[in-house]
Amino acid sequence: MLALPAAVGWLLQQPGLGFTAVTGMAVVCATAGLVVALIGPLRRISASDRWSESEL
């Protein structure tokens, strides 16, 4: 993650790539984040009727 700003700066300086490549990179990262969010459970809190069984 620390190299991402450097990669964006480098991409912006490339002739023929520039803004299009940075925009594509943003779309790929946003899509990956959406996939991770959709794969994971929507809630990790147990239902209220099972609170007596849960550990804090």
C-alpha positions as YAML, in Angstrom:
chain: A
units: angstrom
residues:
- id: 1
  name: MET
  ca: [0.00, 0.00, 0.00]
- id: 2
  name: LEU
  ca: [2.86, 2.39, 0.59]
- id: 3
  name: ALA
  ca: [3.98, 2.19, -3.05]
- id: 4
  name: LEU
  ca: [0.54, 3.02, -4.45]
- id: 5
  name: PRO
  ca: [1.06, 6.83, -4.59]
- id: 6
  name: ALA
  ca: [4.41, 6.27, -6.30]
- id: 7
  name: ALA
  ca: [2.76, 3.96, -8.83]
- id: 8
  name: VAL
  ca: [0.05, 6.53, -9.53]
- id: 9
  name: GLY
  ca: [2.64, 9.27, -10.02]
- id: 10
  name: TRP
  ca: [4.65, 7.08, -12.35]
- id: 11
  name: LEU
  ca: [1.54, 6.14, -14.36]
- id: 12
  name: LEU
  ca: [0.50, 9.76, -14.74]
- id: 13
  name: GLN
  ca: [3.88, 10.58, -16.28]
- id: 14
  name: GLN
  ca: [3.72, 7.83, -18.91]
- id: 15
  name: PRO
  ca: [2.78, 9.00, -22.39]
- id: 16
  name: GLY
  ca: [-0.21, 7.13, -23.73]
- id: 17
  name: LEU
  ca: [-1.23, 5.76, -20.33]
- id: 18
  name: GLY
  ca: [-1.61, 8.63, -17.91]
- id: 19
  name: PHE
  ca: [-5.08, 9.39, -16.65]
- id: 20
  name: THR
  ca: [-6.66, 6.35, -18.32]
- id: 21
  name: ALA
  ca: [-4.36, 3.94, -16.48]
- id: 22
  name: VAL
  ca: [-4.92, 5.69, -13.13]
- id: 23
  name: THR
  ca: [-8.68, 5.60, -13.66]
- id: 24
  name: GLY
  ca: [-8.51, 1.92, -14.55]
- id: 25
  name: MET
  ca: [-6.45, 1.26, -11.43]
- id: 26
  name: ALA
  ca: [-9.06, 3.05, -9.31]
- id: 27
  name: VAL
  ca: [-11.85, 0.99, -10.86]
- id: 28
  name: VAL
  ca: [-9.96, -2.25, -10.22]
- id: 29
  name: CYS
  ca: [-9.29, -1.31, -6.58]
- id: 30
  name: ALA
  ca: [-12.92, -0.26, -6.04]
- id: 31
  name: THR
  ca: [-14.16, -3.50, -7.60]
- id: 32
  name: ALA
  ca: [-11.83, -5.54, -5.40]
- id: 33
  name: GLY
  ca: [-13.12, -3.71, -2.32]
- id: 34
  name: LEU
  ca: [-16.72, -4.35, -3.35]
- id: 35
  name: VAL
  ca: [-16.02, -8.05, -3.87]
- id: 36
  name: VAL
  ca: [-14.40, -8.34, -0.45]
- id: 37
  name: ALA
  ca: [-17.35, -6.55, 1.15]
- id: 38
  name: LEU
  ca: [-19.88, -8.79, -0.58]
- id: 39
  name: ILE
  ca: [-18.07, -12.04, 0.21]
- id: 40
  name: GLY
  ca: [-17.81, -11.32, 3.94]
- id: 41
  name: PRO
  ca: [-20.69, -11.79, 6.34]
- id: 42
  name: LEU
  ca: [-23.07, -8.88, 6.65]
- id: 43
  name: ARG
  ca: [-23.09, -9.10, 10.42]
- id: 44
  name: ARG
  ca: [-20.93, -10.81, 13.01]
- id: 45
  name: ILE
  ca: [-23.07, -9.98, 16.00]
- id: 46
  name: SER
  ca: [-25.08, -12.95, 17.13]
- id: 47
  name: ALA
  ca: [-28.84, -12.66, 17.26]
- id: 48
  name: SER
  ca: [-30.31, -11.37, 20.51]
- id: 49
  name: ASP
  ca: [-31.78, -14.74, 21.46]
- id: 50
  name: ARG
  ca: [-28.25, -16.21, 21.44]
- id: 51
  name: TRP
  ca: [-26.54, -13.50, 23.52]
- id: 52
  name: SER
  ca: [-26.42, -15.73, 26.58]
- id: 53
  name: GLU
  ca: [-24.26, -18.19, 24.59]
- id: 54
  name: SER
  ca: [-21.79, -15.57, 23.33]
- id: 55
  name: GLU
  ca: [-18.46, -14.64, 24.92]
- id: 56
  name: LEU
  ca: [-17.40, -11.04, 25.22]
...
